[in-house]
């Protein structure tokens, strides 16, 4: 992760954080 992230990436991550976690848990 770069120290300076564009705000769009932060918003996208926050909005889809739960979905990403679910996908990661399913892969394990």
Buried (B, 14 or more C-beta within 10 A) or exposed (E): EEEEEEEEEEEEEEEEEEEEEEEEEEEE
